[in-house]
Amino acid sequence: MRIARFELGIAGDPGPRLGLLRDDTLLDLSVLAPNLPRDLPTLLAAGSPARERLDAVATSKASGIATDDARLLAPLRPGKCLAIGLNYRDHALEMGTPLPRHPIVFTKQVTAIQAPFGPLHLPRVSDQLDFEGELVCVIGRHCRHVPRDRAVDVIAGYCVGNDVSVRDWQMRTSQFTLGKSFDTHAPFGPWLVTADEVPDPHSLELATWVNGELRQSSNTSQLIFDCFDLVTHLSQAFTLEPGDLIFTGTPAGVGAADSPPRYLRAGERVRVEIQGIGAIENPVIPEPDSTAFID
């Protein structure tokens, strides 16, 4: 099952709602299942009864909205957006760092969340904008101290993500968060693929293109700490909640590792695709003047 968040952008549109992807259409849950929550974290927290209702909609004969007529949004706004550094062997090697003994955890602020096809802002304060194609785990249950053999039970599904990075700001200190959290720098989607449709999240091909040039090509089998390891590790420290995101790390091929570095420029497009999940694609634009404001 693929659950998307979308809007139509026309007069009278009631705003963002959830839909089930079926072929090239979206089954509008606000119409076909109006009693279900309209935001994904709450829907995930509703558990089995909500899933049964979703299954009924998915197998119904209801007509849908053509995806070409909808604007896909980020599937959800997370409570926590967690990310993992240097989690592919080849990426650690290209960055000249030893393999980590424990997951390197940082956060991306939720204001960095961007739609799967929305623009990435080239910051007015830096020209060192970089891409990192990643598999994203979405948590589906409240949990703490999750043993590894139960981690599969708390992952609701998976998305494609891009852990966009502002390298000079990232490397100013030993803490990555600031350079990872600029607005628009966490696009993900294009929808949530439920975990039952991903039999093995650790055998998926992952690729990133910049302007059609293949820059990253790997497989999630190369993760140092896999999705289940990460759930276990993180839940030892704090409660994971429905809708929390885990950006699981990126493979080799990032722009910073080239000699000289090849950072993103305005006018370029970044596409990240993961086998069985889908693809996101984001144009790079100069940061607009409208980003300077005080409400």
One Martini backbone bead per residue (centre of mass of N, CA, C, O) as a GRO file, in nm:
protein
  295
    1MET     BB    1   0.097   0.036   0.021
    2ARG     BB    2   0.019   0.379  -0.083
    3ILE     BB    3   0.072   0.688   0.095
    4ALA     BB    4  -0.054   1.008   0.030
    5ARG     BB    5   0.003   1.361   0.006
    6PHE     BB    6  -0.239   1.614  -0.102
    7GLU     BB    7  -0.321   1.857  -0.362
    8LEU     BB    8  -0.492   2.069  -0.608
    9GLY     BB    9  -0.489   2.392  -0.632
   10ILE     BB   10  -0.792   2.491  -0.614
   11ALA     BB   11  -1.079   2.618  -0.598
   12GLY     BB   12  -1.205   2.478  -0.297
   13ASP     BB   13  -0.982   2.341  -0.173
   14PRO     BB   14  -0.946   2.174   0.141
   15GLY     BB   15  -0.668   2.054   0.120
   16PRO     BB   16  -0.489   1.848   0.269
   17ARG     BB   17  -0.462   1.494   0.190
   18LEU     BB   18  -0.526   1.158   0.173
   19GLY     BB   19  -0.394   0.881  -0.036
   20LEU     BB   20  -0.432   0.611  -0.250
   21LEU     BB   21  -0.236   0.433  -0.457
   22ARG     BB   22  -0.370   0.359  -0.797
   23ASP     BB   23  -0.175   0.356  -1.012
   24ASP     BB   24  -0.265   0.686  -1.150
   25THR     BB   25  -0.420   0.716  -0.868
   26LEU     BB   26  -0.618   0.883  -0.609
   27LEU     BB   27  -0.763   0.786  -0.309
   28ASP     BB   28  -0.978   0.978  -0.134
   29LEU     BB   29  -1.012   0.973   0.210
   30SER     BB   30  -1.207   1.217   0.263
   31VAL     BB   31  -1.433   1.053   0.096
   32LEU     BB   32  -1.396   0.724   0.148
   33ALA     BB   33  -1.275   0.794   0.469
   34PRO     BB   34  -1.382   1.038   0.678
   35ASN     BB   35  -1.306   0.899   0.970
   36LEU     BB   36  -1.027   0.935   0.909
   37PRO     BB   37  -0.742   1.060   0.940
   38ARG     BB   38  -0.562   1.345   0.779
   39ASP     BB   39  -0.304   1.235   0.921
   40LEU     BB   40  -0.048   1.011   0.933
   41PRO     BB   41   0.032   0.974   1.231
   42THR     BB   42  -0.261   0.921   1.329
   43LEU     BB   43  -0.316   0.684   1.143
   44LEU     BB   44  -0.093   0.500   1.251
   45ALA     BB   45  -0.195   0.506   1.555
   46ALA     BB   46  -0.478   0.353   1.491
   47GLY     BB   47  -0.413   0.092   1.351
   48SER     BB   48  -0.601  -0.178   1.257
   49PRO     BB   49  -0.872  -0.037   1.192
   50ALA     BB   50  -0.748   0.153   0.980
   51ARG     BB   51  -0.629  -0.067   0.796
   52GLU     BB   52  -0.898  -0.199   0.722
   53ARG     BB   53  -1.011   0.052   0.581
   54LEU     BB   54  -0.789   0.077   0.368
   55ASP     BB   55  -0.834  -0.197   0.237
   56ALA     BB   56  -1.121  -0.134   0.143
   57VAL     BB   57  -1.045   0.097  -0.046
   58ALA     BB   58  -0.831  -0.051  -0.223
   59THR     BB   59  -1.068  -0.279  -0.315
   60SER     BB   60  -1.235  -0.092  -0.448
   61LYS     BB   61  -1.432   0.084  -0.717
   62ALA     BB   62  -1.319   0.345  -0.685
   63SER     BB   63  -1.244   0.647  -0.791
   64GLY     BB   64  -0.988   0.871  -0.896
   65ILE     BB   65  -0.714   1.085  -0.895
   66ALA     BB   66  -0.507   1.214  -1.093
   67THR     BB   67  -0.176   1.268  -1.043
   68ASP     BB   68  -0.156   1.512  -1.250
   69ASP     BB   69  -0.382   1.678  -1.061
   70ALA     BB   70  -0.163   1.662  -0.837
   71ARG     BB   71   0.007   1.761  -0.532
   72LEU     BB   72   0.276   1.647  -0.384
   73LEU     BB   73   0.354   1.590  -0.056
   74ALA     BB   74   0.467   1.551   0.223
   75PRO     BB   75   0.349   1.287   0.402
   76LEU     BB   76   0.478   1.446   0.658
   77ARG     BB   77   0.506   1.587   0.988
   78PRO     BB   78   0.737   1.547   1.209
   79GLY     BB   79   0.850   1.523   1.527
   80LYS     BB   80   1.102   1.354   1.422
   81CYS     BB   81   1.428   1.414   1.255
   82LEU     BB   82   1.638   1.163   1.182
   83ALA     BB   83   1.998   1.093   1.147
   84ILE     BB   84   2.271   0.927   0.959
   85GLY     BB   85   2.615   0.893   0.967
   86LEU     BB   86   2.827   0.705   0.799
   87ASN     BB   87   2.640   0.422   0.685
   88TYR     BB   88   2.851   0.369   0.456
   89ARG     BB   89   3.140   0.241   0.368
   90ASP     BB   90   3.206   0.411   0.108
   91HIS     BB   91   3.154   0.690   0.241
   92ALA     BB   92   3.364   0.680   0.464
   93LEU     BB   93   3.604   0.646   0.271
   94GLU     BB   94   3.562   0.910   0.095
   95MET     BB   95   3.587   1.089   0.377
   96GLY     BB   96   3.825   0.968   0.562
   97THR     BB   97   3.680   0.764   0.766
   98PRO     BB   98   3.606   0.568   1.002
   99LEU     BB   99   3.427   0.327   1.109
  100PRO     BB  100   3.167   0.313   1.297
  101ARG     BB  101   3.069   0.183   1.617
  102HIS     BB  102   2.836   0.391   1.610
  103PRO     BB  103   2.583   0.570   1.558
  104ILE     BB  104   2.546   0.874   1.380
  105VAL     BB  105   2.357   1.123   1.538
  106PHE     BB  106   2.109   1.342   1.402
  107THR     BB  107   1.930   1.639   1.320
  108LYS     BB  108   1.638   1.757   1.152
  109GLN     BB  109   1.454   2.004   1.109
  110VAL     BB  110   1.117   2.034   1.035
  111THR     BB  111   1.165   2.293   0.843
  112ALA     BB  112   1.311   2.106   0.614
  113ILE     BB  113   1.070   2.009   0.495
  114GLN     BB  114   0.988   1.859   0.172
  115ALA     BB  115   0.876   1.803  -0.115
  116PRO     BB  116   0.938   1.566  -0.364
  117PHE     BB  117   0.913   1.835  -0.593
  118GLY     BB  118   1.055   2.052  -0.455
  119PRO     BB  119   1.256   2.306  -0.380
  120LEU     BB  120   1.597   2.388  -0.347
  121HIS     BB  121   1.788   2.592  -0.148
  122LEU     BB  122   2.030   2.818  -0.219
  123PRO     BB  123   2.212   2.964  -0.007
  124ARG     BB  124   2.307   3.289   0.079
  125VAL     BB  125   2.554   3.161   0.287
  126SER     BB  126   2.613   2.938   0.051
  127ASP     BB  127   2.797   2.704  -0.200
  128GLN     BB  128   2.774   2.405  -0.027
  129LEU     BB  129   2.574   2.211  -0.190
  130ASP     BB  130   2.433   1.887  -0.108
  131PHE     BB  131   2.385   1.538  -0.159
  132GLU     BB  132   2.167   1.254  -0.010
  133GLY     BB  133   2.072   0.956  -0.075
  134GLU     BB  134   1.780   0.795   0.096
  135LEU     BB  135   1.652   0.590   0.329
  136VAL     BB  136   1.326   0.599   0.488
  137CYS     BB  137   1.196   0.573   0.803
  138VAL     BB  138   0.870   0.495   0.949
  139ILE     BB  139   0.705   0.537   1.230
  140GLY     BB  140   0.404   0.354   1.388
  141ARG     BB  141   0.495   0.341   1.702
  142HIS     BB  142   0.504   0.339   2.023
  143CYS     BB  143   0.846   0.330   2.163
  144ARG     BB  144   1.074   0.131   2.378
  145HIS     BB  145   1.313  -0.080   2.392
  146VAL     BB  146   1.377  -0.230   2.113
  147PRO     BB  147   1.417  -0.516   1.989
  148ARG     BB  148   1.536  -0.632   1.699
  149ASP     BB  149   1.296  -0.853   1.654
  150ARG     BB  150   1.078  -0.586   1.678
  151ALA     BB  151   1.136  -0.355   1.472
  152VAL     BB  152   0.943  -0.432   1.237
  153ASP     BB  153   0.675  -0.353   1.412
  154VAL     BB  154   0.748  -0.015   1.407
  155ILE     BB  155   0.754  -0.006   1.097
  156ALA     BB  156   0.545   0.131   0.859
  157GLY     BB  157   0.774   0.246   0.648
  158TYR     BB  158   0.882   0.391   0.325
  159CYS     BB  159   1.117   0.627   0.182
  160VAL     BB  160   1.239   0.888  -0.003
  161GLY     BB  161   1.557   1.067   0.036
  162ASN     BB  162   1.727   1.397   0.110
  163ASP     BB  163   2.028   1.490   0.275
  164VAL     BB  164   2.072   1.791   0.272
  165SER     BB  165   2.387   1.986   0.250
  166VAL     BB  166   2.591   2.227   0.430
  167ARG     BB  167   2.917   2.191   0.456
  168ASP     BB  168   3.037   2.435   0.610
  169TRP     BB  169   2.826   2.423   0.840
  170GLN     BB  170   2.873   2.127   0.922
  171MET     BB  171   3.209   2.170   0.975
  172ARG     BB  172   3.244   2.386   1.206
  173THR     BB  173   3.160   2.143   1.380
  174SER     BB  174   3.077   1.836   1.541
  175GLN     BB  175   2.790   1.939   1.468
  176PHE     BB  176   2.547   1.880   1.209
  177THR     BB  177   2.263   2.014   1.226
  178LEU     BB  178   2.282   2.294   1.089
  179GLY     BB  179   2.383   2.182   0.797
  180LYS     BB  180   2.095   1.994   0.786
  181SER     BB  181   1.847   2.240   0.846
  182PHE     BB  182   1.766   2.379   0.613
  183ASP     BB  183   1.542   2.494   0.435
  184THR     BB  184   1.433   2.223   0.216
  185HIS     BB  185   1.657   1.980   0.325
  186ALA     BB  186   1.395   1.741   0.343
  187PRO     BB  187   1.317   1.555   0.113
  188PHE     BB  188   1.018   1.343   0.074
  189GLY     BB  189   0.906   1.019  -0.065
  190PRO     BB  190   0.619   1.037  -0.241
  191TRP     BB  191   0.553   0.805  -0.033
  192LEU     BB  192   0.418   0.556   0.160
  193VAL     BB  193   0.555   0.236   0.205
  194THR     BB  194   0.454  -0.032   0.329
  195ALA     BB  195   0.616  -0.288   0.491
  196ASP     BB  196   0.463  -0.528   0.340
  197GLU     BB  197   0.605  -0.420   0.051
  198VAL     BB  198   0.898  -0.472   0.211
  199PRO     BB  199   1.058  -0.750   0.271
  200ASP     BB  200   1.361  -0.604   0.211
  201PRO     BB  201   1.528  -0.312   0.306
  202HIS     BB  202   1.834  -0.468   0.251
  203SER     BB  203   1.777  -0.489  -0.103
  204LEU     BB  204   1.810  -0.189  -0.233
  205GLU     BB  205   1.820   0.014  -0.488
  206LEU     BB  206   2.034   0.312  -0.518
  207ALA     BB  207   1.984   0.643  -0.678
  208THR     BB  208   2.169   0.936  -0.811
  209TRP     BB  209   2.088   1.239  -0.986
  210VAL     BB  210   2.248   1.503  -1.187
  211ASN     BB  211   2.128   1.604  -1.465
  212GLY     BB  212   2.136   1.274  -1.543
  213GLU     BB  213   2.378   1.208  -1.361
  214LEU     BB  214   2.533   0.954  -1.218
  215ARG     BB  215   2.637   0.958  -0.859
  216GLN     BB  216   2.465   0.720  -0.728
  217SER     BB  217   2.537   0.357  -0.654
  218SER     BB  218   2.348   0.122  -0.463
  219ASN     BB  219   2.284  -0.068  -0.154
  220THR     BB  220   2.126  -0.142   0.148
  221SER     BB  221   2.334  -0.374   0.216
  222GLN     BB  222   2.564  -0.140   0.296
  223LEU     BB  223   2.481  -0.101   0.565
  224ILE     BB  224   2.596  -0.084   0.882
  225PHE     BB  225   2.321   0.022   1.001
  226ASP     BB  226   2.026  -0.086   1.010
  227CYS     BB  227   1.701  -0.029   1.064
  228PHE     BB  228   1.686  -0.212   1.320
  229ASP     BB  229   1.929  -0.102   1.467
  230LEU     BB  230   1.824   0.192   1.489
  231VAL     BB  231   1.575   0.143   1.656
  232THR     BB  232   1.717   0.018   1.897
  233HIS     BB  233   1.913   0.248   1.959
  234LEU     BB  234   1.718   0.492   1.986
  235SER     BB  235   1.514   0.352   2.200
  236GLN     BB  236   1.719   0.371   2.441
  237ALA     BB  237   1.684   0.695   2.470
  238PHE     BB  238   1.391   0.721   2.322
  239THR     BB  239   1.087   0.786   2.216
  240LEU     BB  240   0.899   0.656   1.966
  241GLU     BB  241   0.685   0.791   1.707
  242PRO     BB  242   0.442   0.849   1.509
  243GLY     BB  243   0.623   0.985   1.223
  244ASP     BB  244   0.895   0.928   1.257
  245LEU     BB  245   1.222   0.987   1.127
  246ILE     BB  246   1.478   0.792   0.932
  247PHE     BB  247   1.777   0.875   0.807
  248THR     BB  248   2.009   0.614   0.706
  249GLY     BB  249   2.192   0.713   0.476
  250THR     BB  250   2.479   0.739   0.252
  251PRO     BB  251   2.648   0.688  -0.021
  252ALA     BB  252   2.856   0.713  -0.249
  253GLY     BB  253   2.897   1.040  -0.446
  254VAL     BB  254   2.935   1.296  -0.330
  255GLY     BB  255   3.037   1.616  -0.392
  256ALA     BB  256   3.260   1.648  -0.160
  257ALA     BB  257   3.443   1.393  -0.277
  258ASP     BB  258   3.538   1.546  -0.494
  259SER     BB  259   3.811   1.644  -0.738
  260PRO     BB  260   3.671   1.874  -0.704
  261PRO     BB  261   3.411   1.981  -0.573
  262ARG     BB  262   3.044   1.914  -0.646
  263TYR     BB  263   2.825   2.143  -0.628
  264LEU     BB  264   2.532   2.279  -0.622
  265ARG     BB  265   2.325   2.448  -0.865
  266ALA     BB  266   2.148   2.657  -1.010
  267GLY     BB  267   1.925   2.455  -1.223
  268GLU     BB  268   1.940   2.196  -1.094
  269ARG     BB  269   1.877   1.833  -1.064
  270VAL     BB  270   1.747   1.598  -0.817
  271ARG     BB  271   1.755   1.238  -0.822
  272VAL     BB  272   1.580   0.985  -0.627
  273GLU     BB  273   1.606   0.621  -0.625
  274ILE     BB  274   1.405   0.335  -0.509
  275GLN     BB  275   1.347   0.024  -0.499
  276GLY     BB  276   0.994  -0.004  -0.459
  277ILE     BB  277   0.929   0.313  -0.384
  278GLY     BB  278   1.074   0.546  -0.574
  279ALA     BB  279   1.070   0.907  -0.654
  280ILE     BB  280   1.263   1.205  -0.638
  281GLU     BB  281   1.249   1.565  -0.749
  282ASN     BB  282   1.480   1.854  -0.733
  283PRO     BB  283   1.514   2.178  -0.764
  284VAL     BB  284   1.753   2.438  -0.791
  285ILE     BB  285   1.737   2.744  -0.602
  286PRO     BB  286   1.743   3.041  -0.506
  287GLU     BB  287   1.705   3.202  -0.235
  288PRO     BB  288   1.450   3.373  -0.144
  289ASP     BB  289   1.361   3.680  -0.023
  290SER     BB  290   1.105   3.568   0.145
  291THR     BB  291   1.286   3.434   0.386
  292ALA     BB  292   1.276   3.726   0.499
  293PHE     BB  293   1.128   3.743   0.830
  294ILE     BB  294   0.868   3.887   1.056
  295ASP     BB  295   0.580   3.811   1.248
   0.00000   0.00000   0.00000
